[in-house]
Amino acid sequence: MQSFSNRHGISKPAVPIVVREGAPDPLRKMVWNGALKAGANMLALSQFILDSMFYPHYRPERALAEMAENALMVCPWIEVYEMAELRQQYGRLEKTRRRASYLPARPE
């Protein structure tokens, strides 16, 4: 039997693309907050972000976390998406490393 929608010729309207070539502030903040909620170390995350992108306002006397958050807020939109992908890959590596540390050593 066909679904109700098919029987009555009803279809969902296409969802318009809202963001194209941009990274709104909530998305930029989600990269930072999401990584911290997933268990990332704030200092390691800050260093990771600042090492991965060009940030012209680096000052050694400023807190790394503050600079990293600011870098995410002012960088070009494409870097936000690249950072999210890199962070995801880094998170997988960390999870694999943690699992491996619990495994017993192989007998020789």
C-alpha positions in Angstrom: 0.0 0.0 0.0 1.3 3.5 -0.8 1.8 6.0 1.8 -0.8 8.7 2.6 1.5 11.3 1.0 1.8 9.4 -2.3 -1.9 8.6 -2.5 -2.8 12.2 -2.2 0.1 13.7 -4.2 1.5 15.6 -1.2 5.3 16.2 -1.1 7.5 18.1 1.2 8.8 21.4 -0.1 12.5 21.6 -0.6 14.3 23.0 2.3 16.2 26.2 1.3 19.9 26.5 2.0 20.1 29.1 4.6 23.9 29.5 5.0 26.0 29.5 1.9 29.7 30.4 2.2 29.4 31.6 5.7 29.7 30.5 9.3 27.3 32.2 11.7 28.4 32.9 15.2 26.4 30.0 16.8 28.3 27.6 14.5 31.7 29.1 15.4 30.9 28.9 19.1 29.7 25.3 18.7 33.1 24.2 17.4 34.7 25.5 20.6 31.9 24.5 23.1 31.3 21.2 21.4 34.9 20.2 21.6 35.0 21.1 25.3 31.8 19.2 26.0 33.3 16.2 24.2 36.1 16.2 26.8 38.8 18.2 25.0 41.4 19.7 27.3 41.0 23.5 27.0 44.8 24.2 26.7 45.3 21.5 24.1 42.3 22.6 22.1 43.5 26.2 22.2 47.0 25.2 21.0 45.4 23.0 18.3 43.3 25.9 17.0 46.1 28.5 17.0 48.5 26.0 15.4 46.0 25.2 12.7 45.1 28.6 11.5 46.6 32.0 10.9 45.8 34.4 13.7 47.5 37.8 13.4 46.6 39.0 16.9 48.7 36.5 18.8 50.1 38.0 22.0 52.0 35.8 24.5 50.6 37.7 27.4 47.0 36.9 26.5 45.3 33.6 27.6 45.5 30.9 24.9 41.8 30.0 25.3 40.7 33.7 24.8 42.9 33.9 21.6 41.6 30.6 20.3 37.9 31.6 20.8 38.6 34.9 19.2 40.4 33.3 16.3 37.3 31.1 15.6 35.1 34.1 15.7 37.1 36.2 13.2 38.6 33.7 10.8 37.2 33.2 7.3 34.2 30.9 7.2 36.0 28.1 5.4 38.5 27.7 8.3 35.6 27.1 10.7 34.5 24.1 8.7 38.1 22.9 8.3 38.6 23.3 12.1 35.5 21.3 12.8 36.7 18.5 10.6 40.2 18.5 12.0 38.8 18.5 15.5 36.6 15.5 14.7 39.6 13.6 13.3 41.7 14.6 16.3 38.9 13.4 18.6 38.8 10.0 16.9 42.6 9.6 17.3 42.3 10.5 21.0 39.5 8.0 21.6 41.5 5.3 19.8 44.6 6.2 22.0 42.6 6.0 25.2 41.1 2.6 24.2 44.6 1.3 23.3 46.0 2.4 26.7 43.5 0.1 28.4 44.4 -3.0 26.4 46.8 -5.5 28.0 50.3 -5.7 26.6 50.8 -8.4 23.9 52.8 -11.3 25.0 56.0 -11.7 23.1 
